Amino acid sequence: MSPDLFRIQPEVSKALRAGRPVVALESTVITHGLPYPQNVETALAMKAAVRSSGAIPATIALIQGEICVGLSDDQVDYLGKRPRAAVRKCSRRDLPIAIGLKQDGSTTVAATMILAHMLGIKVFATGGIGGVHRGHPFDVSADLIELGRTPVTVVCSGAKSILDLPLTCEVLETQGVPVLGYQTDELPAFFSRTSGLSVTQRVESAQTIANIMQAHQALSLVNGLLVTVPVPESSAMAQEVAEAAILQATAEADEQGIHGASATPWLLSRMVELTDGRSMVANRALLANNGRVAGEIAAALAQAN
């Protein structure tokens, strides 16, 4: 790893050296997940939620080809106001391109896992991971592959429910990724709290997750761990309501030939329209809540070490 590629915010750098709890945060939610100003407000709320749990937030993005770790509020605002087409959505394949061409880039789950692991950050909070796209079983998100080969604990609300959740679970199993349900027996379905799909193991506390992470590290396993946290009940959508909107949105995407990397941003945007904004309320609530839980896990792990 070349240190010249990174610009690490002093607070984050100091915390890493001291073994204090740090939580990585992705930046695609800022550039491709939500519209302005909700994208900036949500990113700042996630940072605040991580701090409320006693951990240091480290939002990661590329600015003019430089990997910035621990974005300032001004940097978050800069990315949030940029046109979507002006910021490269970076997964594993895109990182060297964005760096080499000195582009602005936001990090997906996969890219954030890679960079967090390089820096020794063990916990990462996001909204929902990518997965297998509905009706397109060969369109498999790089997030799932990264979870099979990068040892970072990812805190999320399951895979985005616009995806094929049963097939996504099958790929996670094939990749050897444990799916831990935080105070739930079922995989959360992003906008709603249940999916009818079982998790690998229910866990009740951040300390239990930290214990599992320590055992995972002791075994020198190279896969990630997935911690799934249901959206707060007060902001959750009923499963049947969310599913009806998803079916309509995915049918429209197929009709318009929207596939690949552009599919998820388009579908999330269309969901907001179809649900009169309820999907955005759920999305913003689960992001902040996941940041809080991730902070608790990072703090428990730091205390155990």
N, C-alpha and C positions, 0 to 999 in steps of 0.2 A: 504494500500500500504506500503510495507516494503522499507524504503529508502536504505537499504543495497543492494538491487537488482540493484540500479542505479548508474552509474558514469556519472554525469552531468558536461559537460565542463563549467569552471568558467564563461565564457562570457554568456552562455545560462542561467546559474543559476542566475547570476546578473540581466539579462534582465527580467527574469520571476518575480523576487522579486520586480523589479522597475516598472512593468507593461508596459515594452517596447515591441514593436512588435517582435514576434518570429514565424517562419514558420518551421513546421516539414517537413522532407524529408525522403522518404523511401529508403531502401538499396537493395531491390531485383533487381533494375535496374543495380546495381554494380555487383552482383554475378550471376544473371540469365538472365538479359535483354540484355546486349550488351557484345561483346568480348573485351578483353584487347588489346590495351590501351584505346579504345573508351569509355569503361565503366567508367574508372577513369576520363578521360577528361570531360565527360558529367556530372558526379557527381560534379566535381569542378566547372563547368560552371553553374550548378544550384545554388550552394552556392553563386557564384559571382552575379548571377541574383537577388537572394533574397536580398543580400546586396545593390545592386544598387537601390532598392526600399526603402531603409531605415530600413529594418528588419534584424533580426539575424537568420541565417540558423541553423537548428538543425537536422542534419542527424542522424537517429536512426538505430542501429544494435546491435547484441549480439556478444561479443568477449569473448570467453572462459566462457560463461554462464553469463556474466555481461552485463546489458543493458547500452550501451553507447549512450549518448544523446549529439549530437554536435561533430560528428567524426572529428578528425584532418585530414589534408591532408595525413599524413602517414598512418592513420588507413584506410582511403579510398583506398589507394594504396595497403595495406595489403589484404583487402578483394577482391580487383579487381584482384589480382594475384592468389588468392586461386583457386584450382580446384573446378568446380561447385559442384561436389559430396561431397566435404569436408565442405560445408556450408549448414546448414539446412535452407530451405525456410520456414519461420515461418508465419503461420496464427494464429488465436486464439488458435486452438487445439495444436499447436506446441510450444508455448511459455514456458509452464512449463517443457516440455521435454528438450528443449534446455538449459534452466536455470539449471534444476536438473542434467543434464549430463555434464554441463559446456562446451557446444558446441559453435562453431561459428554459427551465424545465421543471415540471412537477413530478414528484415520485409516487408511483403506484405502491401497492402493498409489496410486490416483489422487489422493486428497487429500494424501498425503505428498509426492508429486511436485510438486503445485501449491505447497504451502507451502515445500518445500525450494528450489524455483526462485525464489520470491519473496525468499528470504534469501540466495541465491547459493550454496547447497549443491549441488554437482554430482554427488555419488555417494550412492546410497541402497541399503541392503541389506534384503531381505525373504526370506520363505520361498519362496512361489510366487505368481505373478501370477494374476489372474482370467482367464477366457477364455470360450469358447463352451460352454454347458452341453450335456451329452450328451442327445440326443433332443429338444433345444429350440434349434434353430439360430438362432432370433431372440432368444434370451436371451444377449446379448453383454455381457460385463463392461465397465464404464466404464474399467477399467484399460487395456484395449486402445486405446480411443479416446484416452485421456490420453497413452499412449505415442506416439501419432501427432502430438501437438501441444505437448508440454512437454519441453524439452531437458534431461533428467536421465538419468544412467546408472543403470539399475536392475540390481542384482546379485541373482540368484535361482536356484532350481533348476528352472527352467522354469515352465510353468503347472501348477497343481495337477492331478494325473493323474486326479482324479475328473471332469475336464472332457473335452471332445472336442478332443484335441491336434491332429489334422490340420486341423480347421476353425479352431482358434485360430491356427495357423501361417499359414493363408490370410489371416486378418484382419490379422495383424501385417505380412504382405507388402503388403497393400493400403494399410495405414497408413504404409508406408515405413520400418518399424522393422528395423534390422539385428539379427539374432540371432547373437551371438558365443558360440561354445562354448569355455569355459575348459578347455583341455587335453582337449577331447573333440570328436569329429566329429558326435556325435548330440545332439539335444535331450534333456536329462535329463527323466525322468518323475517328478520330485518324490520319491516314496518309493523309486523304483528309478533306476538310473544310466543306463538306455538306453530309447529309445522307438521306434527304427527310423526316426526322422525326422531329416533333415539340418539342420544349422545353416547360417547364411549364410557364416560364416567361423570356422575354428578359430583360437584364439589361445593362445599358450603362457605369457604372462607379464603381470603387472600393467603393466609398462612399455609393452608393445605396445598394451594397451587405452588407456593414457594418450595414446599417440601418435594413436590413432584418435579419441579424444575431442578432441584439439587440432585435428585436421583437420576434424572435424565442426563445431567452434566457428568455425574460420576460414571455413567455407562459410556461416555464419549459418543453418544448418538448424534448424528448430524442433521436430523430432521427437526422441524419446528414443532411447537405445541400450539394448539388452537383453543383459546378460552372464549366461550360464547356466552354473552350476557343479554338477556331479554331487554327490549326497549322498555323504559319506565311505563307502568300501567296507565298512568294519567295521559300519556301521549300516544299510546298504542292504537293502531287501527284494528278493527275486527278482521279476522283472517279472510272471511268470505268477501268483504268489501275490497280489501287489498287485492285479492286474487282476481276479482272481476275486472278491476282496472288494469292489472298486469296482463290478463288475457287480451284485452282490447289493445293495449299498447304494443304488445309483441306481435299481434296480428298486423297492426299498422306498419310496424317496422319491417316485417317481411314483405308487405305489399310495396313498400317504398325502397326495398333493397338495402336497408340499413343493417350492416353486419360488421363484425370485427371490432376494432378499437373504438369506433364511433358509436357502437350500439348502446353501451351502458350509459354514457352521458345523455344520449337522446331519450332513452327509455325513462331515466330518472326525471328528466325535464317533462316528458309527456305525462308521467304519473302525477306530477304536481298539478297539471292542468285538469286531469281526469278526476282527481280527488278533491278539487277545490282547495288545494294547499295542505290537506291533512297529511299527505306523505312527507312534505317538507317539515312539518311540525314534528313528526315521528323521527325523521332523519336527524334533525338538529338535537333532539332530546337524547337519542341513543348515542350520538357522538360525544356529547359532554359526559354522559353517564359512563361510557366506556373509558374515557380519560380518567375519571375518578377511580374506577376499579383498577385500571392499569397502574395508577399511582400507588394504590394500596398494595398491589402485588410487588411492585418494585421496592417499596419501603419494607415489606416483610422479608423479601429476599436479601436486601442490604443488611437488615438486622440479623438475619440468620448467618450471614457470612462474617 
